[in-house]
């Protein structure tokens, strides 16, 4: 059974309608939510685990957990915020279980129109920013990425991380300062090796 207009939910209410239908027994409709959020769930897990296969497994497990507890979703927040919190907690649990961490190099797609020196410069910038981000705590990494890169509101980040709104404001501010300090250290060390 498919609902008109729910194949691509564009609003919270449409998502709530999909969730209600899944809870009532249209289990196949859950794929609409999975399709919409699978990429971002993977991104969160990858940032925490830094291993593609582990991140894929953690994201899949998080979707299974979300499906299992869908009836407990209270609709006071966005489904995405509720799901991301499950993904975050699942990935952190996976990280605790991992005995050996493997760093994976992020693939960088560069437009053909960029010349070679610009491509190298872009790659270096991303490398240094990723190195600096990796020196932050898991929650600080996720908070910074969600607020600055994914452009979630402070309230959404607060709900996702289950942290008081004022605390998240301070955390993001301090994480940004630590990120800048780490970048200075990395760039100074890089300059010394030239």
N, C-alpha and C positions, 0 to 999 in steps of 0.2 A: 504494500500500500504506500503510495506517495501522496504528499500533500501539495496542493498548488502553492507555488512560491516558496517552498521550504528547501528546495534543492540547494539554494545558495542563500542562507539566512543573512539578512542585512541589518537586523535590529535585535536588541535583547529580547523583545517580545516574540519574534519569530523563533529565536533559539529556545526560549521557554516553551513554545508550542511544540518544537521538535522533541525536546526533553520529555514533555508530557506524553507525547505519542510513543516514545520509546518505553517509558515507564508503564504505559497501558498495554504494551505487548508488541509494538512494531519495532522489534529489535534491529531490523535491517536499516532503519532510519538513523541509527547511531553513526553510521558511516559518514553522514553529512557533517557531523561535528568532528569526526576524526579527520576527514579530508580538509576541513577548514583550518584545523589547528596542528596538524601533524608536523609541519615544517618548523613552526615556532617551538613546539614541544621538544623536537630534536635539537634545535639550537640551544635551548636552555640546558638540556642534558649534556650536550657536547661541551659547553663552556665550563661545566662543573667537572666532567669526567675526562675531557681531553682525549677521548678515544672513541672513534666512530662507531665501532661495533657495540661497545658498552653503552654508548649514548642511544643507539637505535633500540637496544634491548630495554634500557631504562624508560625510554619514551613509550614503547609498546606496553610495558608493565604498568606505566602510569595510566594509559588509556584503559587498560583492563580494570585497574582499581577504580577509576572514575566511573566506568560502566557499572561495576559492582555496587558502588555507593551512590549512583545517580539519584535514587529515591531520597537520599539525605541532603541533596543540594537544595538550599532554602530560598534561592532566588533573591537574596538581599544584595548580591553582587553579580557581576557578569559571570557567565559560565567560564569564560576564558581565564578570569582571575582565579576562580576556584580550581580549574584544571592546572594552571601554571604552578599553583602552590603544591598540588599533588606531584607534578613533574619534578619540581625543585626538591621536595622531600624524598622522592624515590631516587633521584640522582645522587643526593647526599648519602643515602643509605648504600647505594652501589659503591660510592667512593670509599666508604668505610670498609666495605668488604674486599675491595681490590687490594691485592698484595703488592703488585707491581704496577706503577703508573707508566703509561706510554704517552709521550707527547706526540700529537699528530700535527703535522704542518697543514695549516689552512690553505686550501686552494684559492688563489687570487685570480679572479677573472679581470682581464684588462682589455679595454676596447682596442680594436685594431688601429684606430686613429691616433693613439698615443705613440709618441716616438720612444725609442729604446731608453733614453735617459729618464724620461718621465715615468716609464714603467718601472725602472729600477728604483726611482725615488718613491713611488707609491708603495712598492713592495717593502722598502726599508721603513717607511712610516708605519705601515701596518705591523711589521715585525716588532718595532720598538713599542708601539702601543700595546700589542698583545703581550709582550714581555712584561711591561709595566702592569697591565691588568692581572696577569698571572701571579704577581706578587701581593695582590690584595686578597683578603679572605673571600671565601665562596659567596657569602651573602653580600659583601661589598661589590664584588664583580657583577653579580646578578642585578643588584640595585642600580648601579651605574649604567649597565647596559640597557635595562628596562626603561630607565628615565631618559637617558640621553639618546640611545640608539633606536629603541622601539617606541619612544615618545609616549610612554604610559604616564598618567598623572601620578602625583605623589600619593594620592589616596589609593590608587590601584596598586602601586608598589607596596604601600603599607599593608594592604589586605593580603597581597600575595605572600609577603614575607612574614605575615602575622606579627607586625611590629607597629607600635604606636606611631601616629602620623608625625608628631614632633620629633620622635626618635629617628624616623626615616629621613626627615629633613636634615638633621644633624649628621646622620650616617652618610648621606650622599655628599654633603658639603665636605666632610672630613675625608671621605674616599676620593673625592676629586682633588683635594690638596695632596693626599698621599700619592695619587696617580701622577700628579705633576712632579712631586719630589722624586718618585721612582724614574720617571722619564729623564729628569736632569741627571740622575746617577747613571742611568744606562747610557745616555748620550755622552757624558763625561768619560765613562769607561771606554766607549767606542772610539772617542777621539784620541784617547791615550794609546790605543792599539794601531792607529794609522801610521 
